[in-house]
């Protein structure tokens, strides 16, 4: 299987838009979170936002390495004042992200080691976020 650079760069730019949006979403949720569990949620939202910034950096680096230009567009952002609803929104977003990166990973040959491992790392982090958010909503 050969790497379809144009397709992969396009998809990685879609992922980059998602990572930008996710970072903003988590930081905004951290800023507006109130209530008895706010301190723990605020810290976790900020930590996940940091993960999303790292993912964006990885994507930008790999896009340039493939000869592409990283996007500056930001994907859709959803926030909610209610902490439980915010966690549910973020959980859906992370599940969608996991699906997206699984599909992207399937397009990357295993011999493209650096690219493959970068996307695999982002996928792993996203799966961990899903597990954490599922615990927070009681699933």
N, C-alpha and C positions, 0 to 999 in steps of 0.2 A: 504494500500500500504506500503510495507516494503522498507526501504532504501537499494538500491543496492550499497554497499560501494565501491566495486572495480570499478564499472562503474562511480560513482560520483567522486571518487578520480582521475580517469583517465581524466574525463572531466574538473575537477577543475585544474589539471595540464595543460591541453590545455589552459584554461582561464588564468592561470598564465603566460604561454609563451606569450599570447596576451597582457597581462598587462605590462610585461617587455618591449616588443617591442613597445607598445604604448607610454610608458614613454620615452623611448629613442627617438622615432620618434618626439614626441612633443618638447622635449628639443632641439633636433637638429634643428627642424623647427624654434624654438625661436631664436637659435643662428644665423641662416642664413637669417632670415626675414629682408627685406629692403623695403624702399618705404614710401609713405606718411602716411600709417596707421600702420607702423611697430611697433610703441611703444605699441599701444593697442593690436595688435595681439601677440606680444612678451609676454606681461604680461598674456594674456589669455592662450597661449600655455603653459607657465610655470605653471600656476594655474592648468590646466587640467593634466599636467604631475604629479603634486603633488597628484591629485585625483587618478591617475593610480598607483602611489606608495602605496597609502593607500589601494587600491583594492588588490594589490599584497600581502600586509601584511595580509589582511583579509583572502585571499585564502590560504596563507602559514599556518596560524594559524588553519584554519578549516581542511586542509589536514592532518596536524599532529594530530589534535584531533580525526580524523577518523582512525588514524593508518597508514597513508601514509607518503611518503617522497616527499617534494616539489621539483619540477623540477628546474634546473638552465638554461634550454634551453631558448632561446629568439626566438620569432616568427619573421615573415617577417616584414621588415621595408621599408617604402617608403617615400622618401622626395622629395621636389621640390623647386627650387629657387623662382619660381613665387608664390607670396602669395595666390592668388586666387586658383591656382592649389593645393597648399598645403592644403588649407581649404577643397577643394573638396575631396582630398585624405583622409583627416582625417574624413570627413563626411561619406564617404563610409565605412571606418574602424569602426566608431562608430555605424553605422546602422547594420553592420555585428555582432558587439559585442552585441548589443541589441537582435538580433535574437538568438545568441548563449546562452545568459543568460536566455532568456525566455524558451528555450528548457531545459536547466539545471534545472531551477526552477520547471518545470513540473515533474522532476524526484525526487523531494524532498518532502517527506510527511510533512504536516503542523505541525505535532507534533514534528518534528525535528526543534524546534523553533530557536535556535541559528544559525544553518546552513541556514535555510530558510531565516531568516532576513538578514544574511550576503549577500547572493546572491541577495536578493531583493534590498538591499542598493546599490550594485554594478550596478544592472539593472537600478535603478532609476537615479543614477548619469550618466550612459551612455545615458539614454533617454534625460536628461537635456543637455548633450553635443551635441546630435543630434539637439535639438531645437536651441541651440546657433549657431551651425555651419550652420544650414539652414538659419538663419537670416543673417549670414555673406555672404552667397552666393546669398541671395535675394529670397529664396524659402519660 
